[in-house]
């Protein structure tokens, strides 16, 4: 297993659509293991393969009930009931925004052994993680859906933080 670099906002790959996994190979399993190691190291609860630079429809999630792998996932049910809650993203470090998410979801996917599974989530946090990570597979970031702060406000905060970081680095060189 190995830690992989998490791509952050501004990286073009995050806006691309991931491709279906045709066959689960030893390389696929290595990627999944690396994704879990990277996710846990970054103290995240979910990670999509695209976030580590791999355009494949693979998601890893662990909201505290054990690791879940979703390969070629497809949401087959979303409850009409939604709730508004803060969320963040390893690819948008240091920021949070409020986003509407369904209270319950069901997803059809392959597990790491290639078996088709249907996972039903009645837990808000798990449902949010599923929706959030699956959106990554289609090039969507949670900031595209935030109610407050808006995407533009989050983008501005990120730019400001980058400027401050650059200024600190320049000051250290003096």
FIVEX-242179 format. One record per residue: residue in three letters; x, y, z of N, C-alpha, C, CB in turn; residue number from 1; chain. Coordinates in steps of 0.2 Angstrom, whole numbers, plus 5000, padded with zeros to 4 digits. Glycine has a CB too. Example, Ala and Ser with C-alpha at 12.3 -4.5 7.8 and 13.67 -1.06 7.14 Angstrom:
2
PT, r, n_c1, n_c2, n_c3, ca_c1, ca_c2, ca_c3, c_c1, c_c2, c_c3, cb_c1, cb_c2, cb_c3, k, c
PT, ALA, 5066, 4972, 5039, 5062, 4978, 5039, 5066, 4984, 5039, 5057, 4978, 5045, 1, A .
PT, SER, 5064, 4989, 5035, 5068, 4995, 5036, 5064, 5000, 5039, 5070, 4997, 5029, 2, A .
END
This chain:
174
PT, r, n_c1, n_c2, n_c3, ca_c1, ca_c2, ca_c3, c_c1, c_c2, c_c3, cb_c1, cb_c2, cb_c3, k, c
PT, UNK, 5004, 4994, 5000, 5000, 5000, 5000, 5004, 5006, 5000, 4995, 5000, 5006, 1, A .
PT, UNK, 5002, 5012, 4997, 5005, 5018, 4997, 5001, 5024, 4997, 5010, 5018, 4990, 2, A .
PT, UNK, 5003, 5029, 5000, 5000, 5035, 5000, 5000, 5038, 4993, 5002, 5040, 5006, 3, A .
PT, UNK, 4994, 5041, 4991, 4994, 5044, 4985, 4993, 5052, 4986, 4988, 5041, 4980, 4, A .
PT, UNK, 4994, 5056, 4981, 4993, 5063, 4982, 4986, 5065, 4980, 4998, 5067, 4977, 5, A .
PT, UNK, 4983, 5068, 4985, 4976, 5071, 4984, 4976, 5077, 4980, 4972, 5072, 4991, 6, A .
PT, UNK, 4972, 5077, 4974, 4972, 5082, 4970, 4967, 5087, 4973, 4969, 5080, 4963, 7, A .
PT, UNK, 4969, 5094, 4972, 4965, 5099, 4975, 4962, 5103, 4970, 4969, 5103, 4980, 8, A .
PT, UNK, 4957, 5107, 4972, 4953, 5111, 4968, 4958, 5116, 4963, 4948, 5116, 4972, 9, A .
PT, UNK, 4956, 5116, 4957, 4960, 5119, 4952, 4963, 5114, 4948, 4965, 5124, 4956, 10, A .
PT, UNK, 4964, 5108, 4950, 4967, 5103, 4946, 4961, 5101, 4941, 4969, 5097, 4950, 11, A .
PT, UNK, 4963, 5101, 4934, 4958, 5100, 4929, 4955, 5093, 4930, 4961, 5100, 4923, 12, A .
PT, UNK, 4959, 5088, 4932, 4956, 5081, 4932, 4950, 5080, 4937, 4962, 5076, 4935, 13, A .
PT, UNK, 4949, 5085, 4942, 4943, 5084, 4946, 4937, 5086, 4942, 4944, 5089, 4952, 14, A .
PT, UNK, 4937, 5089, 4937, 4931, 5091, 4933, 4930, 5086, 4927, 4932, 5098, 4930, 15, A .
PT, UNK, 4934, 5081, 4927, 4933, 5076, 4921, 4928, 5070, 4924, 4939, 5073, 4919, 16, A .
PT, UNK, 4925, 5067, 4919, 4921, 5061, 4920, 4925, 5055, 4921, 4915, 5060, 4915, 17, A .
PT, UNK, 4924, 5051, 4926, 4928, 5045, 4927, 4925, 5039, 4923, 4928, 5042, 4934, 18, A .
PT, UNK, 4929, 5034, 4921, 4927, 5029, 4916, 4925, 5023, 4920, 4933, 5027, 4911, 19, A .
PT, UNK, 4921, 5019, 4918, 4919, 5012, 4921, 4925, 5008, 4921, 4913, 5009, 4916, 20, A .
PT, UNK, 4925, 5004, 4927, 4930, 4999, 4928, 4927, 4993, 4924, 4931, 4997, 4935, 21, A .
PT, UNK, 4931, 4990, 4919, 4929, 4985, 4915, 4931, 4978, 4918, 4932, 4985, 4908, 22, A .
PT, UNK, 4936, 4978, 4922, 4939, 4972, 4925, 4942, 4973, 4931, 4943, 4967, 4920, 23, A .
PT, UNK, 4941, 4970, 4937, 4945, 4971, 4943, 4951, 4967, 4943, 4940, 4969, 4949, 24, A .
PT, UNK, 4957, 4970, 4943, 4963, 4967, 4942, 4967, 4968, 4948, 4967, 4970, 4936, 25, A .
PT, UNK, 4973, 4965, 4949, 4977, 4966, 4955, 4979, 4974, 4955, 4984, 4962, 4954, 26, A .
PT, UNK, 4980, 4977, 4950, 4981, 4985, 4950, 4975, 4988, 4953, 4983, 4987, 4943, 27, A .
PT, UNK, 4969, 4986, 4951, 4963, 4989, 4954, 4963, 4988, 4961, 4956, 4986, 4951, 28, A .
PT, UNK, 4964, 4982, 4964, 4964, 4981, 4971, 4970, 4985, 4975, 4965, 4973, 4972, 29, A .
PT, UNK, 4975, 4986, 4971, 4981, 4990, 4974, 4978, 4997, 4975, 4987, 4989, 4970, 30, A .
PT, UNK, 4975, 5000, 4970, 4972, 5006, 4970, 4967, 5007, 4976, 4969, 5008, 4963, 31, A .
PT, UNK, 4963, 5002, 4976, 4958, 5003, 4982, 4962, 5003, 4989, 4953, 4997, 4982, 32, A .
PT, UNK, 4966, 4999, 4990, 4970, 4999, 4996, 4974, 5005, 4997, 4975, 4993, 4996, 33, A .
PT, UNK, 4977, 5008, 4992, 4980, 5015, 4992, 4975, 5020, 4994, 4984, 5016, 4985, 34, A .
PT, UNK, 4969, 5020, 4991, 4964, 5025, 4992, 4962, 5025, 4999, 4958, 5024, 4988, 35, A .
PT, UNK, 4961, 5019, 5002, 4959, 5019, 5009, 4965, 5021, 5014, 4958, 5011, 5012, 36, A .
PT, UNK, 4971, 5019, 5012, 4977, 5022, 5016, 4977, 5029, 5016, 4983, 5019, 5014, 37, A .
PT, UNK, 4976, 5032, 5010, 4977, 5039, 5009, 4971, 5043, 5012, 4976, 5041, 5001, 38, A .
PT, UNK, 4965, 5040, 5012, 4959, 5043, 5015, 4960, 5043, 5022, 4953, 5039, 5013, 39, A .
PT, UNK, 4962, 5038, 5025, 4963, 5037, 5033, 4969, 5042, 5035, 4965, 5030, 5035, 40, A .
PT, UNK, 4974, 5042, 5031, 4980, 5047, 5033, 4977, 5054, 5033, 4985, 5046, 5028, 41, A .
PT, UNK, 4973, 5056, 5028, 4971, 5063, 5028, 4965, 5064, 5032, 4969, 5064, 5021, 42, A .
PT, UNK, 4963, 5059, 5036, 4957, 5059, 5041, 4951, 5061, 5037, 4958, 5065, 5046, 43, A .
PT, UNK, 4950, 5058, 5031, 4943, 5059, 5028, 4939, 5053, 5029, 4945, 5060, 5020, 44, A .
PT, UNK, 4933, 5053, 5026, 4928, 5048, 5027, 4926, 5045, 5020, 4922, 5050, 5030, 45, A .
PT, UNK, 4928, 5048, 5015, 4927, 5046, 5008, 4932, 5049, 5003, 4920, 5048, 5006, 46, A .
PT, UNK, 4933, 5045, 4998, 4938, 5047, 4993, 4936, 5043, 4986, 4945, 5045, 4995, 47, A .
PT, UNK, 4936, 5047, 4981, 4935, 5045, 4974, 4942, 5044, 4971, 4930, 5049, 4970, 48, A .
PT, UNK, 4942, 5039, 4966, 4948, 5038, 4963, 4951, 5044, 4959, 4948, 5032, 4958, 49, A .
PT, UNK, 4946, 5048, 4956, 4949, 5054, 4953, 4952, 5059, 4957, 4942, 5058, 4950, 50, A .
PT, UNK, 4951, 5059, 4964, 4954, 5063, 4969, 4962, 5061, 4969, 4951, 5063, 4975, 51, A .
PT, UNK, 4964, 5055, 4967, 4971, 5053, 4967, 4973, 5053, 4960, 4972, 5047, 4971, 52, A .
PT, UNK, 4970, 5056, 4956, 4972, 5056, 4949, 4970, 5050, 4944, 4979, 5057, 4949, 53, A .
PT, UNK, 4966, 5046, 4946, 4964, 5040, 4942, 4957, 5041, 4940, 4965, 5033, 4946, 54, A .
PT, UNK, 4956, 5041, 4934, 4949, 5042, 4931, 4945, 5036, 4930, 4949, 5046, 4924, 55, A .
PT, UNK, 4944, 5032, 4936, 4940, 5026, 4936, 4934, 5027, 4941, 4944, 5020, 4938, 56, A .
PT, UNK, 4929, 5024, 4940, 4923, 5024, 4944, 4923, 5020, 4950, 4916, 5022, 4940, 57, A .
PT, UNK, 4928, 5022, 4955, 4929, 5019, 4961, 4929, 5024, 4967, 4936, 5015, 4961, 58, A .
PT, UNK, 4925, 5022, 4972, 4924, 5026, 4978, 4926, 5022, 4984, 4917, 5029, 4979, 59, A .
PT, UNK, 4929, 5025, 4989, 4930, 5021, 4996, 4927, 5026, 5001, 4938, 5020, 4997, 60, A .
PT, UNK, 4924, 5023, 5006, 4920, 5027, 5011, 4921, 5023, 5018, 4913, 5028, 5009, 61, A .
PT, UNK, 4922, 5027, 5023, 4921, 5024, 5030, 4919, 5029, 5034, 4928, 5021, 5032, 62, A .
PT, UNK, 4913, 5029, 5036, 4910, 5034, 5041, 4910, 5032, 5048, 4903, 5036, 5039, 63, A .
PT, UNK, 4914, 5026, 5049, 4914, 5024, 5056, 4911, 5017, 5057, 4911, 5028, 5061, 64, A .
PT, UNK, 4908, 5014, 5052, 4905, 5008, 5052, 4909, 5002, 5048, 4898, 5008, 5050, 65, A .
PT, UNK, 4915, 5004, 5046, 4919, 5000, 5042, 4920, 5002, 5035, 4916, 4993, 5043, 66, A .
PT, UNK, 4925, 4999, 5032, 4926, 5002, 5025, 4921, 4999, 5020, 4933, 4999, 5023, 67, A .
PT, UNK, 4920, 5003, 5015, 4915, 5002, 5010, 4918, 5003, 5003, 4908, 5005, 5011, 68, A .
PT, UNK, 4918, 4999, 4998, 4921, 5000, 4992, 4915, 5000, 4987, 4926, 4995, 4990, 69, A .
PT, UNK, 4915, 5005, 4983, 4910, 5005, 4977, 4913, 5006, 4971, 4905, 5011, 4979, 70, A .
PT, UNK, 4912, 5001, 4967, 4915, 5001, 4960, 4909, 5001, 4955, 4919, 4994, 4958, 71, A .
PT, UNK, 4910, 5006, 4950, 4905, 5007, 4945, 4898, 5009, 4949, 4904, 5002, 4940, 72, A .
PT, UNK, 4898, 5013, 4954, 4892, 5014, 4958, 4887, 5018, 4954, 4893, 5018, 4964, 73, A .
PT, UNK, 4880, 5017, 4956, 4875, 5020, 4953, 4869, 5021, 4958, 4872, 5016, 4946, 74, A .
PT, UNK, 4867, 5027, 4959, 4862, 5028, 4964, 4855, 5026, 4961, 4861, 5036, 4966, 75, A .
PT, UNK, 4852, 5022, 4964, 4845, 5019, 4962, 4839, 5022, 4966, 4845, 5011, 4962, 76, A .
PT, UNK, 4841, 5025, 4971, 4835, 5028, 4975, 4838, 5034, 4979, 4832, 5023, 4980, 77, A .
PT, UNK, 4834, 5039, 4979, 4836, 5045, 4983, 4829, 5047, 4987, 4839, 5051, 4980, 78, A .
PT, UNK, 4829, 5048, 4993, 4823, 5050, 4996, 4821, 5057, 4994, 4824, 5050, 5004, 79, A .
PT, UNK, 4815, 5059, 4994, 4813, 5066, 4993, 4815, 5070, 4999, 4805, 5066, 4992, 80, A .
PT, UNK, 4815, 5067, 5005, 4817, 5071, 5011, 4824, 5073, 5010, 4815, 5068, 5017, 81, A .
PT, UNK, 4826, 5080, 5011, 4833, 5082, 5011, 4834, 5086, 5017, 4834, 5086, 5005, 82, A .
PT, UNK, 4840, 5087, 5019, 4842, 5091, 5024, 4848, 5095, 5022, 4844, 5086, 5030, 83, A .
PT, UNK, 4849, 5101, 5026, 4855, 5105, 5024, 4860, 5104, 5030, 4852, 5113, 5024, 84, A .
PT, UNK, 4866, 5103, 5028, 4871, 5102, 5033, 4878, 5104, 5030, 4871, 5095, 5035, 85, A .
PT, UNK, 4883, 5106, 5034, 4889, 5107, 5032, 4893, 5101, 5029, 4893, 5111, 5037, 86, A .
PT, UNK, 4897, 5102, 5024, 4901, 5097, 5022, 4908, 5100, 5019, 4898, 5092, 5017, 87, A .
PT, UNK, 4913, 5095, 5019, 4919, 5097, 5017, 4922, 5092, 5012, 4924, 5098, 5023, 88, A .
PT, UNK, 4928, 5093, 5010, 4931, 5089, 5005, 4939, 5089, 5005, 4928, 5091, 4998, 89, A .
PT, UNK, 4942, 5083, 5004, 4949, 5083, 5005, 4952, 5086, 4999, 4951, 5075, 5004, 90, A .
PT, UNK, 4948, 5087, 4993, 4951, 5091, 4987, 4949, 5099, 4988, 4947, 5088, 4981, 91, A .
PT, UNK, 4946, 5101, 4993, 4945, 5108, 4995, 4947, 5109, 5002, 4937, 5110, 4993, 92, A .
PT, UNK, 4953, 5108, 5003, 4956, 5108, 5010, 4954, 5115, 5014, 4963, 5107, 5010, 93, A .
PT, UNK, 4952, 5114, 5020, 4951, 5120, 5025, 4944, 5123, 5024, 4956, 5124, 5024, 94, A .
PT, UNK, 4940, 5121, 5019, 4934, 5125, 5018, 4928, 5120, 5019, 4933, 5127, 5011, 95, A .
PT, UNK, 4922, 5123, 5021, 4916, 5120, 5022, 4910, 5124, 5019, 4914, 5118, 5029, 96, A .
PT, UNK, 4905, 5120, 5017, 4899, 5124, 5014, 4893, 5120, 5016, 4900, 5125, 5006, 97, A .
PT, UNK, 4887, 5123, 5016, 4881, 5120, 5017, 4878, 5117, 5011, 4876, 5124, 5021, 98, A .
PT, UNK, 4876, 5111, 5010, 4873, 5108, 5004, 4867, 5104, 5006, 4879, 5104, 5001, 99, A .
PT, UNK, 4862, 5104, 5002, 4856, 5099, 5003, 4858, 5092, 5000, 4850, 5102, 4999, 100, A .
PT, UNK, 4856, 5087, 5005, 4857, 5080, 5003, 4851, 5076, 5005, 4864, 5078, 5006, 101, A .
PT, UNK, 4850, 5071, 5001, 4844, 5067, 5003, 4846, 5063, 5009, 4843, 5061, 4997, 102, A .
PT, UNK, 4841, 5062, 5013, 4841, 5058, 5020, 4843, 5051, 5019, 4835, 5059, 5024, 103, A .
PT, UNK, 4840, 5048, 5013, 4842, 5041, 5012, 4844, 5040, 5005, 4835, 5037, 5014, 104, A .
PT, UNK, 4848, 5035, 5004, 4850, 5033, 4997, 4851, 5026, 4996, 4856, 5037, 4994, 105, A .
PT, UNK, 4850, 5023, 4990, 4852, 5016, 4989, 4856, 5017, 4983, 4846, 5012, 4988, 106, A .
PT, UNK, 4862, 5013, 4983, 4867, 5012, 4978, 4868, 5005, 4975, 4873, 5016, 4980, 107, A .
PT, UNK, 4869, 5004, 4969, 4870, 4998, 4966, 4878, 4999, 4964, 4866, 4996, 4960, 108, A .
PT, UNK, 4882, 4994, 4966, 4889, 4994, 4964, 4892, 4987, 4965, 4893, 4999, 4969, 109, A .
PT, UNK, 4898, 4986, 4962, 4902, 4980, 4963, 4906, 4981, 4969, 4906, 4979, 4957, 110, A .
PT, UNK, 4907, 4976, 4973, 4912, 4976, 4978, 4919, 4974, 4975, 4910, 4971, 4984, 111, A .
PT, UNK, 4924, 4974, 4980, 4931, 4973, 4977, 4932, 4966, 4974, 4936, 4974, 4983, 112, A .
PT, UNK, 4927, 4961, 4976, 4927, 4955, 4973, 4923, 4954, 4966, 4925, 4949, 4978, 113, A .
PT, UNK, 4920, 4960, 4964, 4917, 4960, 4958, 4909, 4958, 4959, 4920, 4955, 4953, 114, A .
PT, UNK, 4907, 4957, 4965, 4900, 4955, 4966, 4896, 4961, 4966, 4900, 4951, 4973, 115, A .
PT, UNK, 4890, 4961, 4963, 4885, 4966, 4963, 4882, 4967, 4970, 4880, 4966, 4957, 116, A .
PT, UNK, 4882, 4972, 4973, 4878, 4974, 4979, 4874, 4980, 4978, 4884, 4975, 4985, 117, A .
PT, UNK, 4869, 4979, 4983, 4864, 4985, 4983, 4865, 4987, 4991, 4857, 4984, 4982, 118, A .
PT, UNK, 4867, 4993, 4992, 4868, 4996, 4998, 4863, 5001, 5000, 4875, 4999, 4999, 119, A .
PT, UNK, 4859, 5000, 5005, 4854, 5005, 5007, 4856, 5009, 5013, 4847, 5002, 5008, 120, A .
PT, UNK, 4856, 5016, 5013, 4858, 5020, 5018, 4852, 5024, 5021, 4864, 5024, 5016, 121, A .
PT, UNK, 4851, 5023, 5027, 4846, 5027, 5030, 4849, 5032, 5035, 4841, 5022, 5034, 122, A .
PT, UNK, 4856, 5032, 5035, 4860, 5036, 5039, 4862, 5042, 5035, 4866, 5032, 5042, 123, A .
PT, UNK, 4860, 5048, 5038, 4861, 5054, 5034, 4869, 5055, 5032, 4859, 5060, 5039, 124, A .
PT, UNK, 4873, 5054, 5037, 4880, 5055, 5036, 4883, 5050, 5030, 4884, 5054, 5042, 125, A .
PT, UNK, 4881, 5044, 5031, 4883, 5039, 5026, 4880, 5041, 5019, 4881, 5032, 5028, 126, A .
PT, UNK, 4873, 5043, 5019, 4870, 5045, 5013, 4874, 5051, 5010, 4863, 5047, 5014, 127, A .
PT, UNK, 4876, 5056, 5014, 4879, 5062, 5011, 4886, 5060, 5008, 4880, 5067, 5017, 128, A .
PT, UNK, 4889, 5055, 5012, 4896, 5053, 5009, 4895, 5049, 5002, 4899, 5048, 5014, 129, A .
PT, UNK, 4890, 5045, 5002, 4889, 5042, 4995, 4888, 5047, 4990, 4883, 5037, 4996, 130, A .
PT, UNK, 4883, 5051, 4991, 4881, 5056, 4986, 4887, 5061, 4984, 4876, 5061, 4988, 131, A .
PT, UNK, 4891, 5063, 4989, 4897, 5067, 4988, 4902, 5064, 4984, 4900, 5069, 4995, 132, A .
PT, UNK, 4904, 5058, 4986, 4909, 5054, 4982, 4907, 5052, 4975, 4911, 5048, 4986, 133, A .
PT, UNK, 4901, 5050, 4974, 4898, 5048, 4967, 4898, 5055, 4963, 4891, 5045, 4968, 134, A .
PT, UNK, 4897, 5060, 4965, 4897, 5067, 4961, 4904, 5068, 4959, 4895, 5073, 4965, 135, A .
PT, UNK, 4909, 5066, 4963, 4916, 5067, 4960, 4917, 5063, 4954, 4921, 5064, 4966, 136, A .
PT, UNK, 4914, 5057, 4953, 4915, 5053, 4947, 4912, 5056, 4941, 4911, 5046, 4948, 137, A .
PT, UNK, 4908, 5061, 4942, 4905, 5065, 4936, 4908, 5072, 4936, 4898, 5065, 4937, 138, A .
PT, UNK, 4914, 5073, 4939, 4917, 5080, 4939, 4914, 5085, 4943, 4917, 5082, 4932, 139, A .
PT, UNK, 4909, 5083, 4948, 4906, 5088, 4952, 4909, 5089, 4958, 4898, 5086, 4952, 140, A .
PT, UNK, 4910, 5095, 4961, 4913, 5096, 4968, 4907, 5098, 4972, 4918, 5101, 4968, 141, A .
PT, UNK, 4907, 5097, 4978, 4902, 5099, 4983, 4901, 5107, 4982, 4903, 5097, 4990, 142, A .
PT, UNK, 4906, 5111, 4981, 4906, 5118, 4981, 4901, 5120, 4975, 4913, 5121, 4980, 143, A .
PT, UNK, 4900, 5116, 4970, 4895, 5118, 4965, 4888, 5118, 4967, 4896, 5113, 4959, 144, A .
PT, UNK, 4887, 5115, 4973, 4880, 5114, 4975, 4879, 5118, 4982, 4878, 5107, 4976, 145, A .
PT, UNK, 4884, 5121, 4985, 4883, 5124, 4991, 4878, 5130, 4991, 4890, 5127, 4994, 146, A .
PT, UNK, 4875, 5131, 4997, 4870, 5136, 4998, 4873, 5142, 5001, 4864, 5134, 5002, 147, A .
PT, UNK, 4877, 5140, 5006, 4881, 5146, 5009, 4887, 5143, 5012, 4877, 5149, 5014, 148, A .
PT, UNK, 4893, 5145, 5012, 4895, 5151, 5007, 4894, 5148, 5000, 4902, 5153, 5008, 149, A .
PT, UNK, 4893, 5153, 4995, 4893, 5151, 4988, 4899, 5148, 4985, 4890, 5157, 4984, 150, A .
PT, UNK, 4899, 5145, 4980, 4905, 5143, 4976, 4910, 5148, 4975, 4903, 5139, 4969, 151, A .
PT, UNK, 4907, 5154, 4973, 4911, 5160, 4972, 4915, 5162, 4978, 4907, 5166, 4969, 152, A .
PT, UNK, 4911, 5162, 4984, 4914, 5164, 4990, 4920, 5159, 4992, 4909, 5165, 4996, 153, A .
PT, UNK, 4918, 5153, 4991, 4923, 5148, 4993, 4930, 5148, 4989, 4920, 5140, 4992, 154, A .
PT, UNK, 4928, 5149, 4982, 4934, 5150, 4978, 4938, 5156, 4980, 4932, 5151, 4970, 155, A .
PT, UNK, 4935, 5162, 4982, 4939, 5168, 4984, 4943, 5166, 4990, 4934, 5173, 4985, 156, A .
PT, UNK, 4940, 5162, 4995, 4943, 5161, 5001, 4949, 5157, 5000, 4939, 5157, 5006, 157, A .
PT, UNK, 4949, 5152, 4995, 4954, 5148, 4993, 4960, 5152, 4990, 4952, 5142, 4988, 158, A .
PT, UNK, 4958, 5157, 4985, 4963, 5161, 4982, 4967, 5165, 4988, 4960, 5166, 4977, 159, A .
PT, UNK, 4963, 5168, 4992, 4966, 5172, 4998, 4971, 5168, 5002, 4960, 5175, 5002, 160, A .
PT, UNK, 4969, 5162, 5003, 4973, 5157, 5007, 4980, 5156, 5003, 4970, 5151, 5009, 161, A .
PT, UNK, 4979, 5155, 4997, 4985, 5154, 4993, 4990, 5160, 4993, 4983, 5152, 4986, 162, A .
PT, UNK, 4987, 5166, 4992, 4991, 5172, 4992, 4994, 5173, 4999, 4986, 5178, 4991, 163, A .
PT, UNK, 4991, 5171, 5004, 4994, 5172, 5011, 4999, 5167, 5012, 4989, 5171, 5016, 164, A .
PT, UNK, 4999, 5161, 5009, 5004, 5156, 5009, 5010, 5158, 5005, 5001, 5149, 5007, 165, A .
PT, UNK, 5009, 5161, 4999, 5014, 5163, 4995, 5018, 5169, 4999, 5012, 5165, 4988, 166, A .
PT, UNK, 5014, 5173, 5002, 5017, 5179, 5005, 5022, 5176, 5011, 5012, 5184, 5008, 167, A .
PT, UNK, 5019, 5171, 5015, 5023, 5168, 5020, 5029, 5165, 5018, 5019, 5163, 5024, 168, A .
PT, UNK, 5029, 5162, 5012, 5035, 5158, 5010, 5040, 5164, 5007, 5033, 5154, 5004, 169, A .
PT, UNK, 5038, 5169, 5004, 5042, 5175, 5002, 5045, 5178, 5008, 5038, 5180, 4998, 170, A .
PT, UNK, 5041, 5179, 5014, 5044, 5182, 5020, 5050, 5178, 5023, 5038, 5183, 5025, 171, A .
PT, UNK, 5049, 5171, 5022, 5054, 5166, 5025, 5060, 5167, 5022, 5051, 5159, 5025, 172, A .
PT, UNK, 5060, 5169, 5015, 5066, 5169, 5011, 5070, 5175, 5013, 5064, 5169, 5004, 173, A .
PT, UNK, 5067, 5180, 5016, 5071, 5186, 5018, 5076, 5185, 5023, 5066, 5192, 5020, 174, A .
END
